[in-house]
Amino acid sequence: MARVPQLDDGTAPRAPELHIAAGSTARPPWSLHITRERAGWSWISLRILALAPGQSHAFATGDEEALVVPLAGGCHVQCGDAEADLRGRTDVFAGPSDFCYVPRTADVTVSTERGGRFAIAGAKADRIFTFRAQRVADDAVELRGAGNCSRRVVNYCMPGGFDADRLMVCEVFTPSGNWSSYPPHKHDEVRPGETALEEIYYFEVARGPVDEGVAYQRLYGTGTRPIDLLAEVRQGDVVLVPHGYHGPSMAAPGYDLYYLNVMAGPGERAWLITDDPAHAWVRDTWAEMPVDSRLTSNLR
């Protein structure tokens, strides 16, 4: 990766709490509770609602629009006079889930008969859109990269596929041994070909036969905006990306990797990125490589 900028004393600058360990923000029934204030930024939040069989929980969206994405299990979502039953999935490695969008200034209740975990991805919004539930469309699932950079991307709430004010949400499945979020890229400037977006990575890692799995996430900055993180991530961990080049996300051999991405920013609702110039050439090599067959045989 690119050389990390150095301070005058020779050490690398580090932003606090970019890597948030699973359980460290829990406030039941939320197993993860990252507000904009907690993250120290302006636009996005992420909470994971963990409910036992027969439980429900009510909350208000306030000034945020949100997406409800089942991670494990199904749920019923009530939003004013509108409602939806989300079938969900057994776990994040079983394939895409159905989901629903809830607008700002809404009162929401999530209930479940069998229990489960449900991501509530939020972004500060100005406009109010209609509550709606949706199955993942075929064209929302894409295979990105090739060879050991192959991954599957599910575009739940992305421009051109699902309308929202600012919120963007997708998830990525990376087979064991592969790299994703690669080449490293950034989206922290408003300029032609790039948008300024905050981003959250929420990780789940498949277990092995003996213990929980492990993966790694890289984040680094530029000379003018230094930031530095190389994190060992495990089930339920989060990495915050306020700025800088992020990637690769590395799935260790033997352990499949999943992450949910939440993004938003002050300008155009668009995912426009700039690759690290040192590694952008890697994209050109994919044309001669096949996509990892584990992905083509594991689509729902």
C-alpha atoms as one frame of an Amber mdcrd trajectory, in Angstrom:
protein
   0.000   0.000   0.000   0.976   3.649  -0.201   3.487   4.947   2.309   1.796
   6.281   5.450   2.421  10.010   6.054   4.656  10.671   9.070   4.470  13.270
  11.813   7.540  15.255  12.882   8.385  12.670  15.545   8.319   9.862  12.958
   5.054   8.313  14.122   1.972   7.772  11.978  -1.091   9.919  12.789  -4.078
   7.939  14.009  -7.683   9.089  14.279  -9.406   7.848  17.449 -11.969   5.055
  17.405 -11.950   4.275  13.723 -12.143   0.578  14.610 -15.060  -0.108  16.964
 -15.094  -3.549  18.553 -18.272  -5.626  18.646 -20.353  -4.969  21.756 -18.520
  -1.799  22.781 -21.455   0.462  21.828 -24.256  -1.916  22.875 -27.326  -0.449
  24.587 -29.984  -3.189  24.627 -31.906  -3.926  22.523 -29.262  -2.390  20.261
 -26.194  -4.622  19.925 -24.539  -1.816  17.917 -25.404   1.840  18.395 -23.391
   4.314  16.314 -25.038   7.706  16.008 -23.612  10.655  14.089 -22.580  12.155
  17.399 -20.855   8.935  18.487 -18.937   8.784  15.206 -18.049  12.478  15.351
 -19.367  13.343  11.911 -22.405  14.820  10.160 -24.373  12.408   7.989 -24.686
   8.693   8.747 -25.524   6.274  11.538 -25.882   2.539  12.017 -27.688   0.530
  14.670 -28.213  -3.217  14.943 -31.447  -4.239  16.655 -31.163  -7.628  18.389
 -34.550  -9.093  19.340 -35.475 -12.368  21.008 -38.468 -14.398  19.744 -41.698
 -12.487  20.293 -39.980  -9.168  21.050 -40.583  -5.774  19.461 -38.985  -2.356
  19.697 -40.255   1.112  18.780 -38.070   4.044  17.767 -38.301   7.379  15.962
 -36.237   8.242  12.900 -35.975  11.937  13.810 -34.080  13.857  11.132 -32.783
  10.683   9.465 -34.147   8.480   6.705 -33.341   4.799   7.264 -33.184   1.364
   5.709 -34.181  -1.747   7.667 -32.085  -4.711   6.474 -32.515  -8.111   8.191
 -29.162  -9.710   8.976 -30.587 -12.850  10.571 -34.281 -13.695  10.842 -37.408
 -11.974   9.602 -39.482  -9.145  11.040 -42.628  -7.055  10.761 -42.114  -3.298
  10.332 -44.870  -0.848  11.224 -44.430   2.792  10.148 -47.513   4.890  10.858
 -50.336   3.406   8.782 -47.908   1.500   6.534 -46.460  -1.916   7.307 -44.390
  -4.666   5.754 -43.367  -8.236   6.509 -39.710  -8.871   5.770 -38.913 -12.541
   5.254 -35.220 -11.912   5.951 -32.655 -14.711   5.875 -30.996 -17.229   8.161
 -27.735 -15.252   8.129 -25.842 -12.836   5.916 -24.083 -15.658   4.042 -27.422
 -17.137   2.856 -27.866 -14.477   0.157 -29.578 -11.070  -0.160 -32.543 -10.092
   1.998 -35.689  -8.123   1.394 -35.654  -4.693   3.068 -37.704  -1.578   3.704
 -37.205   2.164   3.637 -38.570   4.413   6.393 -38.653   8.212   6.038 -37.476
  10.905   8.413 -39.826  12.069  11.215 -41.429   8.610  11.382 -42.393   6.373
  14.290 -41.305   2.800  13.605 -41.911  -0.519  15.364 -39.937  -3.648  14.478
 -41.299  -6.956  15.797 -40.279 -10.561  15.239 -41.820 -13.936  15.993 -38.633
 -15.986  15.820 -36.041 -13.403  16.835 -33.209 -11.959  14.819 -30.830  -9.110
  14.124 -31.836  -6.143  11.992 -29.632  -3.336  10.682 -31.044   0.193  10.809
 -28.854   2.263   8.479 -29.561   5.981   8.659 -28.609   9.249   7.003 -29.554
  12.839   7.763 -32.224  13.827   5.238 -34.094  16.914   4.106 -36.769  15.371
   1.880 -39.426  12.862   2.945 -39.827   9.771   0.756 -42.577   7.144   0.990
 -42.269   4.069   3.203 -41.789   1.035   1.005 -40.572  -2.554   1.158 -38.773
  -4.351  -1.639 -37.180  -7.630  -2.613 -33.699  -7.337  -4.056 -34.024  -7.060
  -7.836 -31.835  -9.247 -10.011 -30.062  -6.242 -11.466 -29.179  -5.014  -7.973
 -26.812  -7.965  -7.479 -23.482  -7.639  -9.265 -20.273  -9.607  -9.419 -17.369
  -7.192  -9.152 -13.700  -7.822  -9.837 -12.140 -11.118 -10.952  -9.737 -13.798
  -9.734  -8.874 -13.337  -6.076 -10.427  -9.859  -6.211 -13.884 -11.323  -6.963
 -16.765 -10.301  -4.697 -20.565 -10.066  -4.788 -22.192  -6.667  -4.221 -25.865
  -6.228  -3.348 -27.057  -2.685  -4.065 -29.976  -2.235  -1.676 -30.298   1.544
  -1.688 -28.012   2.982  -4.334 -28.475   5.725  -6.954 -30.236   4.542 -10.090
 -31.809   1.580  -8.337 -33.607   2.878  -5.245 -34.651   6.451  -4.454 -33.690
   8.207  -1.233 -32.623  11.692  -0.210 -28.982  10.998   0.725 -28.773   7.441
   2.084 -26.779   4.787   0.205 -26.565   1.175   1.430 -24.995  -1.919  -0.071
 -23.471  -5.168   1.180 -20.447  -7.119  -0.014 -19.719 -10.849   0.209 -16.036
 -11.747  -0.167 -15.092 -15.449  -0.376 -12.296 -16.675   1.869  -8.847 -15.701
   0.646 -10.136 -12.890  -1.600  -9.660  -9.126  -1.421 -12.461  -6.591  -1.903
 -12.667  -2.791  -1.695  -9.707  -3.038  -4.005  -7.941  -1.189  -5.529  -7.991
   1.183  -2.541 -10.221   4.147  -3.296 -11.512   7.300  -1.690 -14.568   9.559
  -1.858 -13.802  12.587   0.279 -13.684  15.512  -2.162 -16.314  17.294  -4.224
 -14.778  17.410  -7.691 -15.427  15.936 -11.153 -15.567  12.160 -10.828 -15.650
  12.118  -7.015 -18.200  12.772  -4.279 -17.650  13.440  -0.577 -19.164  10.605
   1.476 -18.837   9.358   5.038 -18.864   5.570   5.211 -19.432   2.807   7.755
 -18.208  -0.767   7.318 -20.065  -3.296   9.491 -18.411  -6.737   9.405 -19.551
 -10.293   9.887 -17.048 -13.137   9.497 -17.929 -16.798   9.000 -16.891 -19.141
  11.797 -14.420 -21.923  11.262 -14.628 -25.449  12.719 -12.763 -24.365  15.870
 -13.347 -20.666  16.532 -14.606 -17.388  15.084 -13.155 -16.091  11.842 -10.940
 -13.095  11.229 -10.441 -10.513   8.467  -8.493  -7.286   7.943  -9.338  -3.740
   6.847  -6.957  -1.029   5.652  -7.531   2.744   5.725  -4.919   5.383   4.942
  -4.832   9.027   3.994  -2.968  11.544   1.876  -0.188  13.953   2.726  -2.680
  16.738   3.383  -5.295  14.584   5.180  -3.435  11.796   6.999  -5.233   8.867
   8.579  -3.954   5.369   9.331  -5.627   2.102  10.264  -4.887  -1.563   9.719
  -7.493  -3.426  11.746  -8.070  -7.073  12.507 -11.860  -7.289  12.310 -14.126
  -9.968  13.692 -17.854 -10.690  13.908 -19.790  -7.497  14.634 -16.881  -5.051
  14.380 -17.169  -1.681  12.650 -14.680   0.533  10.829 -15.492   4.211  10.291
 -14.231   5.921   7.139 -14.413   9.715   7.530 -11.955  10.254   4.658  -8.972
   8.683   2.952  -8.247   5.626   0.836  -9.937   2.496   2.122  -9.131  -1.032
   1.071  -8.381  -3.725   0.784 -10.911  -5.626   2.860  -9.133  -8.948   3.246
 -10.932 -12.237   3.861  -8.477 -14.605   5.526  -8.191 -18.086   3.969 -10.849
 -20.342   5.487 -13.232 -17.520   6.480 -15.816 -15.879   4.215 -16.286 -12.156
   4.840 -19.414  -9.992   4.787 -19.750  -6.257   5.285 -22.588  -3.763   5.128
 -21.686  -0.312   3.790 -23.596   2.834   4.759 -22.757   6.095   2.971 -24.002
   9.666   2.646 -22.637  13.167   2.267 -23.545  16.798   1.716 -23.626  16.911
  -2.067 -24.826  14.824  -4.965 -26.237  11.385  -4.085 -23.713   9.465  -6.139
 -20.987   6.899  -5.484 -18.091   8.438  -7.393 -14.631   7.305  -6.343 -10.960
   7.926  -7.010  -8.598   4.937  -6.980  -5.192   5.208  -5.379  -3.071   5.978
  -8.473  -0.395   3.565  -7.266  -2.768   0.608  -7.518  -5.410   1.602 -10.086
  -3.704  -0.553 -12.747  -4.959  -3.690 -11.000  -8.443  -3.144 -12.466  -7.047
  -3.607 -15.973  -5.859  -7.133 -15.153  -9.368  -8.403 -14.429 -10.372  -8.538
 -18.097  -8.194 -11.626 -18.555  -9.369 -13.421 -15.391 -12.521 -15.432 -14.624
 -14.810 -14.516 -11.752 -14.370 -16.718  -8.687 -16.701 -19.704  -9.261 -17.731
 -19.702  -5.595 -19.729 -16.571  -6.348 -21.450 -17.766  -9.493 -22.644 -20.920
  -7.723 -23.827 -19.082  -4.589 -26.325 -16.543  -5.901 -29.927 -16.606  -4.785
